[in-house]
Amino acid sequence: MFNDKFNSVRLEGIRATTAPTVNSVRAKDVPAIRAASIHFSLVKVVEVQRKGGKAVLAEYRADSVPNQVTGKRIPLDVQRYVFYKPGKGEAVVTLSGAVGADNVDPWRTVTDSFRWH
């Protein structure tokens, strides 16, 4: 995970034998995210194409973890991309930043730079 104030990029590998679908992410991943989040609000779950391949994108809003000094939370926009490759499993790229921040171009750069090795 890379953090800078309330912006973050998180990468994780998950063992999986089948590719995620919009329906599987809605049924399995979204409820787990909702349960672990404060003020969760789902925006959409869609299939997207990136330079590194097809992914399922879950876009949502949730509050940040509390600031260590002030205890303050802020609302975040979050994009969670689930890529899949047989024999490799899932690669999950999660991007978050303050609601309203202009993250479209940087987040596109990050998700387009994903490659399987």
Phi, psi and omega in degrees: 000138175243129180234144170214103186058242181260009176262139177212155172230124181235133178240135176212147175257138181229132176293131178203147180248353177229151180289143176289153175233168175304316181293319181292323177292318177298319185280325186253306188286313184300315178299323178293319178295316179302315182295330183267359186248159173251133182056046179290137176216115180285132176265307179191160170228119184216160172272137180227159176249129175236168182301329180275358178131185181281147178214160171257125181256124170251117180250131183206174174239145177199161178282150177289169169291157181295142173298136184297332182267311187265340184078001183286141173248148174233152176288138182241145164271135182228136172237125181240112182259129177246108176265156180217143173216128178306136181084344179250330182091209181260143169243121183250124178247116181243126182242137177217152179195165182304139178305132178091348178291150181274084182254004186304306183292313179297321181292325176295318178299314180297311184289329176287340180275352179295133176218146173278143176235000000 
